[in-house]
């Protein structure tokens, strides 16, 4: 698999530079979690149609996870970054895996334009939450529905170029930039959203593993794996960003994986998945952060006379987040709205979700190493797919997580 | 209302009404320095609020020989993903050393016409000092951390400094003469041109108020947590 080969190459390059310890920066954390769940549905993580990462059979003390960011310079202007995760949950395929691995070339700026090129496996620039080590949200334990999905399905292997005009050198208070990416090896993107709907958690799909398939035909396809290039057609994204006073960000992105829905793959078929995403983050001087993100798109699969796909679903979601940081304390509240509706082929498979979620999180950063956090999450709404297996579509799921985290 | 610009001010002359403070001063000093006064400059924005970290330079109107550069290197540190100080003012010819007090590596550069340079990726021990020969503004960046911005103001003025938190700068020993006083701030917008005025210093303390034109930009120094990605 070429996908794996590229990842290995980048990992090897990063490891080679790790020999020169002074040039590698390591950051990571290890979690111990306590989880309480109030939901009758098995979690999607265990093959169910619950939208929480834990369920009745998987609560109590969880071993949590280990996340490591390794960032090293290969040459003066080329750096390699690899994010490794280790999870001890029983549904993971690989105990240790990689979520992001890329090379980044930053030539020295010769003018107010700053260029950056990334090559490898990384997330398109959608999330305004996932700014922490290991692409974790810094505001809560669980990411919003939009950014959870980015972590689940939307990472790609490709090339991204961005250019930013830095205002500070021009006596301006704002930076403006544009980004464009081409990528492949993620043709099944959309299948999980179509089958299971939006969810909220912090489990980015690893590169060599997959996510449990909600609806499966046999025991051979328990996992959806994303490393496949099925149709040979690269996808693209393009976007613009403005940053004011280095604090307030506005970001718009158009994404189209250009998949050919008529092409069948070994385990999964090629999906045509497109979306537009917009997001804004405001950091007020009083340590109050406000984030709003919205996304709208469609996904399609299967041969059809017009080539648009046999099954098509439209999806959209948005969230509002407010986070207040005071010394060692951070309090965050977030409201998510999620919607999916089949617009073609509903008689074959009806994808339909109408749900909302409330997240309330508090964290206490004792020092540079120790952090304690608690998060309450409630997802309420309908998922029509549940009716396919004889369950009511409506459900209210609640989850309480307590985390003790050691960072280094 | 347009703020009162320093450019609107004509030459300010203050008569000597105070007794000479330096009565006991040894007269062997140059005659020009026998008379002089405290010169203080208050830097304000358009709403009369003090502007800290503004660069004040005082240049004698008559031709004066070039000032000797300061021989000890000046320091532009990097701490908590910010340049410290955010604005450094040095005399032309001064060497500046760029230590890195962070645990992460930095890569400092400038493409400003005043001084172009690049300091390759480093941590801890600094590179050789950089000598700033020509007057002007040098904008500093870090090629790793996009939010890092710093400024070095290079001047050949005899008297210079930065305004404090109250927007004040003062010099105790300005000899009697005609001077040009210029104020520059990293918060200026557009072409970021200094505000200038001419003054005549005699023997009385001279207090100037200079207003920077609005809109002023946000303050430059923004510390960052290295564990939080800048996007």
Boltz contact constraints between the chains, C-beta under 6 A:
constraints:
  - contact:
      token1: [A, 25]
      token2: [B, 104]
      max_distance: 6.0
  - contact:
      token1: [A, 73]
      token2: [B, 121]
      max_distance: 6.0
  - contact:
      token1: [A, 76]
      token2: [B, 120]
      max_distance: 6.0
  - contact:
      token1: [A, 106]
      token2: [B, 143]
      max_distance: 6.0
  - contact:
      token1: [A, 108]
      token2: [B, 109]
      max_distance: 6.0
  - contact:
      token1: [A, 108]
      token2: [B, 118]
      max_distance: 6.0
  - contact:
      token1: [A, 108]
      token2: [B, 143]
      max_distance: 6.0
  - contact:
      token1: [A, 109]
      token2: [B, 111]
      max_distance: 6.0
  - contact:
      token1: [A, 110]
      token2: [B, 111]
      max_distance: 6.0
  - contact:
      token1: [A, 131]
      token2: [B, 228]
      max_distance: 6.0
  - contact:
      token1: [A, 131]
      token2: [B, 229]
      max_distance: 6.0
  - contact:
      token1: [A, 133]
      token2: [B, 227]
      max_distance: 6.0
  - contact:
      token1: [A, 138]
      token2: [B, 228]
      max_distance: 6.0
  - contact:
      token1: [A, 168]
      token2: [B, 149]
      max_distance: 6.0
  - contact:
      token1: [A, 169]
      token2: [B, 139]
      max_distance: 6.0
  - contact:
      token1: [A, 171]
      token2: [B, 189]
      max_distance: 6.0
  - contact:
      token1: [A, 171]
      token2: [B, 190]
      max_distance: 6.0
  - contact:
      token1: [A, 171]
      token2: [B, 192]
      max_distance: 6.0
  - contact:
      token1: [A, 173]
      token2: [B, 217]
      max_distance: 6.0
  - contact:
      token1: [A, 245]
      token2: [B, 218]
      max_distance: 6.0
  - contact:
      token1: [A, 246]
      token2: [B, 147]
      max_distance: 6.0
  - contact:
      token1: [A, 246]
      token2: [B, 222]
      max_distance: 6.0
